[in-house]
C-alpha cells in the first residue's frame, strides 16, 4: 500500500512539473502574444514558473535568462522523477502502471527535444536583444541621478608592446581622473602576447549595466593613448558576480 501511495505522489509531482515546463516553454515561444495578453489585462508584473515577468525590455530580457535556467531545472526534475518511477515500477506487478510509465517516458523524450530547440531560440533571442538592452540601460531615464562614481569602478590595465613605465603612467592618469584601479596590471612584450589577449585594443565589460561606462572608459583611453579602443562584452570568467557592473579590463595593444 505504501508503495502505491509513493508512486501516486510521484505521478502528481511529475504532472505538476510537466505542466510548469510546458507553460515556461509557451512563454518563450510566444513572448509577444503572452506579453500583450498580460498588458491588455492590466498586469505590469507577475511571477511565472518561479521567475518574475515585466512588460519592459530590460526586465523581459532578464526574465528570458531566468526562464532558460528554470526550464533546464524543470527538465532535470522530470528526468529524475521518471527514473524513480521506473525503479519503483520494477517492483510492481501492475502492467497498466508499467505501460503508463513508458508512455510518460516517450512524452518526456519529445518534450526534451522540443525544450532543447527552445533553449537554442532563447540563447539567440538573448544575444540579439543585447544591443537593445544595452541602449535601454544607457538611456538617461535608466541612468537617472544614481550613476556609479568612477572610484567604485575596478579597472585593470593589461598591455602588449608597452613599457612598464608607460603603463604605470596610464594608470596614474586613470587614477587622477577618479577611476578605481585593479591590482592586476601587467605589461607583455610585443612577441609575448598571451593567447587570451584581444587582437586589438579593447575595453571589456561584464554586464549590460557596464556598457555605457565602458564606452566612456574607451574614450578616456583614446585621449590618453591616441589610439582607438573597441568596447566588447567579456565572458566574465573569474570576475566576481557581485562586481560585474563595475569591473572593466583594458587590453592595450601597441604594435
Residue, then its C-alpha position, 0 to 999 in steps of 0.5 A: x500500500x505504501x508503495x502505491x501511495x509513493x508512486x501516486x505522489x510521484x505521478x502528481x509531482x511529475x504532472x505538476x512539473x510537466x505542466x510548469x515546463x510546458x507553460x515556461x516553454x509557451x512563454x518563450x515561444x510566444x513572448x509577444x502574444x503572452x506579453x500583450x495578453x498580460x498588458x491588455x489585462x492590466x498586469x505590469x508584473x507577475x511571477x511565472x514558473x518561479x521567475x518574475x515577468x515585466x512588460x519592459x525590455x530590460x526586465x523581459x530580457x532578464x526574465x528570458x535568462x531566468x526562464x532558460x535556467x528554470x526550464x533546464x531545472x524543470x527538465x532535470x526534475x522530470x528526468x529524475x522523477x521518471x527514473x524513480x518511477x521506473x525503479x519503483x515500477x520494477x517492483x510492481x506487478x501492475x502492467x497498466x502502471x508499467x505501460x503508463x510509465x513508458x508512455x510518460x517516458x516517450x512524452x518526456x523524450x519529445x518534450x526534451x527535444x522540443x525544450x532543447x530547440x527552445x533553449x537554442x531560440x532563447x540563447x539567440x533571442x538573448x544575444x540579439x536583444x543585447x544591443x537593445x538592452x544595452x541602449x535601454x540601460x544607457x538611456x538617461x531615464x535608466x541612468x537617472x541621478x544614481x550613476x556609479x562614481x568612477x572610484x567604485x569602478x575596478x579597472x585593470x590595465x593589461x598591455x602588449x608592446x608597452x613599457x612598464x613605465x608607460x603603463x604605470x603612467x596610464x594608470x596614474x592618469x586613470x587614477x587622477x581622473x577618479x577611476x578605481x584601479x585593479x591590482x592586476x596590471x601587467x605589461x607583455x612584450x610585443x612577441x609575448x602576447x598571451x593567447x587570451x589577449x584581444x587582437x586589438x585594443x579593447x575595453x571589456x565589460x561584464x554586464x549590460x549595466x557596464x556598457x555605457x561606462x565602458x564606452x566612456x572608459x574607451x574614450x578616456x583611453x583614446x585621449x590618453x593613448x591616441x589610439x582607438x579602443x573597441x568596447x566588447x562584452x567579456x565572458x566574465x570568467x573569474x570576475x566576481x558576480x557581485x562586481x560585474x557592473x563595475x569591473x572593466x579590463x583594458x587590453x592595450x595593444x601597441x604594435 
